[in-house]
Amino acid sequence: MPKCPTCDKQVALNDESYMPFCSERCKMIDLGKWLEESYTIPDDMAQQIEEDNVVDPVQREVEEE
C-alpha cells in the first residue's frame, strides 16, 4: 500500500480522489511547500554558469602574467 508523501499515512488504492495524498489537507500542504519554494527542481545549466563564474585565485594569477 502506498504512503502519503506529506504525512506517511497509508493511502488506500481504491481512493483516488487525492492520490498520491491521503487527504485534501496533505495535498494543500504539499502545494504550499512548492509555492514557498521549499521544494526546487535542480537546474544543471544554472549550476554550470555559477561554477564557470567562480575563478580559482591561483588560475587568475597565471592568467594575469
N, CA, C and O of each residue as an XYZ file, in Angstrom:
260
protein
N       0.843     -1.182      0.000
C       0.000      0.000      0.000
C       0.891      1.250      0.000
O       1.796      1.345      0.830
N       0.663      2.203     -0.900
C       1.492      3.414     -0.958
C       1.265      4.324      0.248
O       0.234      4.253      0.917
N       2.245      5.174      0.507
C       2.153      6.113      1.620
C       2.034      7.542      1.108
O       2.566      7.885      0.052
N       1.341      8.355      1.859
C       1.183      9.775      1.548
C       2.560     10.445      1.646
O       3.248     10.263      2.650
N       2.981     11.213      0.633
C       4.290     11.863      0.675
C       4.394     12.967      1.730
O       5.499     13.383      2.079
N       3.265     13.441      2.236
C       3.287     14.507      3.233
C       3.334     13.965      4.655
O       4.143     14.427      5.460
N       2.491     13.003      4.978
C       2.386     12.539      6.374
C       2.763     11.072      6.571
O       2.761     10.591      7.704
N       3.079     10.364      5.520
C       3.454      8.940      5.556
C       2.323      7.998      5.974
O       2.573      6.832      6.281
N       1.104      8.483      5.990
C      -0.044      7.630      6.279
C      -0.325      6.768      5.048
O      -0.188      7.238      3.919
N      -0.715      5.523      5.258
C      -1.001      4.655      4.125
C      -2.254      5.127      3.395
O      -3.240      5.534      4.011
N      -2.190      5.063      2.073
C      -3.276      5.533      1.220
C      -3.925      4.325      0.554
O      -3.238      3.490     -0.034
N      -5.243      4.237      0.648
C      -5.972      3.144      0.010
C      -5.943      3.333     -1.503
O      -6.204      4.425     -2.007
N      -5.625      2.270     -2.213
C      -5.543      2.353     -3.679
C      -6.896      2.633     -4.325
O      -6.950      3.203     -5.415
N      -7.972      2.246     -3.681
C      -9.300      2.463     -4.260
C      -9.792      3.905     -4.063
O     -10.794      4.296     -4.662
N      -9.107      4.692     -3.238
C      -9.493      6.091     -3.018
C      -8.569      6.986     -3.838
O      -7.512      7.396     -3.360
N      -8.965      7.287     -5.064
C      -8.119      8.059     -5.983
C      -8.405      9.561     -5.941
O      -7.843     10.311     -6.740
N      -9.256     10.008     -5.037
C      -9.662     11.411     -5.038
C      -8.508     12.378     -4.742
O      -8.487     13.490     -5.269
N      -7.555     11.967     -3.908
C      -6.447     12.856     -3.558
C      -5.082     12.247     -3.893
O      -4.054     12.777     -3.470
N      -5.057     11.158     -4.635
C      -3.803     10.455     -4.918
C      -2.736     11.405     -5.420
O      -3.057     12.263     -6.242
N      -1.517     11.317     -4.994
C      -0.956     10.306     -4.105
C      -1.086     10.665     -2.626
O      -0.501      9.995     -1.774
N      -1.840     11.707     -2.316
C      -2.007     12.160     -0.929
C      -3.183     11.452     -0.272
O      -4.047     10.894     -0.948
N      -3.202     11.483      1.063
C      -4.286     10.813      1.786
C      -5.497     11.720      1.970
O      -6.597     11.235      2.234
N      -5.306     13.038      1.834
C      -6.415     13.963      2.086
C      -6.172     15.296      1.372
O      -5.082     15.557      0.863
N      -7.187     16.110      1.348
C      -7.090     17.458      0.790
C      -6.058     18.267      1.575
O      -5.303     19.046      0.993
N      -6.026     18.085      2.887
C      -5.089     18.808      3.754
C      -3.643     18.538      3.334
O      -2.865     19.475      3.152
N      -3.283     17.271      3.182
C      -1.909     16.922      2.791
C      -1.589     17.432      1.388
O      -0.461     17.840      1.113
N      -2.563     17.407      0.523
C      -2.390     17.918     -0.841
C      -2.077     19.419     -0.807
O      -1.199     19.886     -1.533
N      -2.789     20.168      0.028
C      -2.585     21.612      0.130
C      -1.270     21.952      0.833
O      -0.627     22.945      0.492
N      -0.866     21.140      1.811
C       0.424     21.341      2.475
C       1.545     21.213      1.447
O       2.471     22.023      1.426
N       1.457     20.192      0.594
C       2.461     19.988     -0.445
C       2.474     21.160     -1.426
O       3.545     21.646     -1.787
N       1.323     21.611     -1.851
C       1.235     22.754     -2.762
C       1.861     23.991     -2.124
O       2.582     24.737     -2.787
N       1.587     24.208     -0.845
C       2.165     25.351     -0.135
C       3.679     25.305     -0.109
O       4.336     26.339     -0.229
N       4.240     24.106      0.048
C       5.698     23.980      0.045
C       6.276     24.340     -1.319
O       7.337     24.959     -1.397
N       5.592     23.961     -2.387
C       6.050     24.336     -3.732
C       5.967     25.848     -3.915
O       6.885     26.462     -4.459
N       4.864     26.450     -3.460
C       4.682     27.890     -3.641
C       5.668     28.706     -2.811
O       6.070     29.797     -3.216
N       6.063     28.174     -1.639
C       7.052     28.856     -0.798
C       8.482     28.577     -1.262
O       9.447     29.081     -0.686
N       8.597     27.764     -2.316
C       9.878     27.353     -2.879
C      10.713     26.547     -1.890
O      11.942     26.604     -1.909
N      10.022     25.787     -1.014
C      10.718     24.846     -0.142
C      11.229     23.674     -0.958
O      12.252     23.074     -0.629
N      10.513     23.354     -2.021
C      10.950     22.325     -2.961
C      11.480     23.043     -4.195
O      10.932     24.065     -4.611
N      12.534     22.512     -4.772
C      13.039     23.057     -6.018
C      13.475     21.923     -6.933
O      13.787     20.822     -6.478
N      13.491     22.199     -8.182
C      13.989     21.261     -9.169
C      15.363     21.768     -9.583
O      15.494     22.908    -10.028
N      16.397     20.925     -9.439
C      17.738     21.401     -9.765
C      17.863     21.789    -11.235
O      17.325     21.121    -12.118
N      18.573     22.865    -11.474
C      18.797     23.367    -12.823
C      20.286     23.244    -13.120
O      21.084     24.071    -12.678
N      20.658     22.211    -13.869
C      22.063     21.952    -14.164
C      22.719     23.108    -14.908
O      23.900     23.381    -14.690
N      21.994     23.785    -15.767
C      22.557     24.883    -16.546
C      22.913     26.053    -15.626
O      23.984     26.641    -15.776
N      22.046     26.400    -14.686
C      22.329     27.494    -13.757
C      23.533     27.152    -12.886
O      24.362     28.018    -12.605
N      23.631     25.911    -12.463
C      24.762     25.488    -11.650
C      26.055     25.575    -12.458
O      27.083     25.998    -11.929
N      26.018     25.187    -13.708
C      27.204     25.245    -14.563
C      27.652     26.690    -14.772
O      28.848     26.979    -14.740
N      26.716     27.583    -14.981
C      27.052     29.001    -15.166
C      27.688     29.549    -13.894
O      28.671     30.287    -13.947
N      27.115     29.180    -12.754
C      27.650     29.632    -11.476
C      29.076     29.110    -11.276
O      29.946     29.850    -10.817
N      29.317     27.856    -11.612
C      30.652     27.276    -11.481
C      31.632     27.939    -12.443
O      32.798     28.130    -12.095
N      31.185     28.289    -13.637
C      32.050     28.937    -14.617
C      32.462     30.337    -14.163
O      33.549     30.801    -14.508
N      31.616     31.006    -13.403
C      31.904     32.359    -12.940
C      32.857     32.389    -11.751
O      33.402     33.443    -11.427
N      33.065     31.246    -11.098
C      33.991     31.172     -9.978
C      35.377     30.923    -10.545
O      35.620     29.921    -11.217
N      36.279     31.852    -10.265
C      37.633     31.745    -10.800
C      38.582     31.398     -9.656
O      38.558     32.029     -8.599
N      39.406     30.399     -9.882
C      40.405     29.987     -8.907
C      41.447     31.100     -8.790
O      41.976     31.536     -9.812
N      41.763     31.579     -7.568
C      42.732     32.668     -7.417
C      44.098     32.343     -8.014
O      44.762     33.228     -8.553
N      44.519     31.099     -7.924
C      45.806     30.693     -8.499
C      45.754     30.813    -10.017
O      46.700     31.294    -10.642
N      44.656     30.379    -10.598
C      44.500     30.458    -12.045
C      44.452     31.929    -12.496
O      44.983     32.274    -13.551
N      43.821     32.780    -11.700
C      43.748     34.203    -12.028
C      45.147     34.817    -12.099
O      45.422     35.606    -13.003
N      46.047     34.464    -11.151
C      47.415     34.990    -11.154
C      48.162     34.542    -12.403
O      48.911     35.326    -12.985
N      47.973     33.306    -12.820
C      48.631     32.775    -14.007
C      48.158     33.517    -15.249
O      48.959     33.834    -16.128
N      46.859     33.793    -15.324
C      46.289     34.488    -16.484
C      46.778     35.933    -16.555
O      46.926     36.477    -17.650
N      47.030     36.559    -15.416
C      47.458     37.962    -15.391
C      48.914     38.113    -15.811
O      49.307     39.187    -16.266
N      49.719     37.072    -15.672
C      51.151     37.172    -16.000
C      51.412     37.131    -17.467
O      52.565     37.204    -17.892
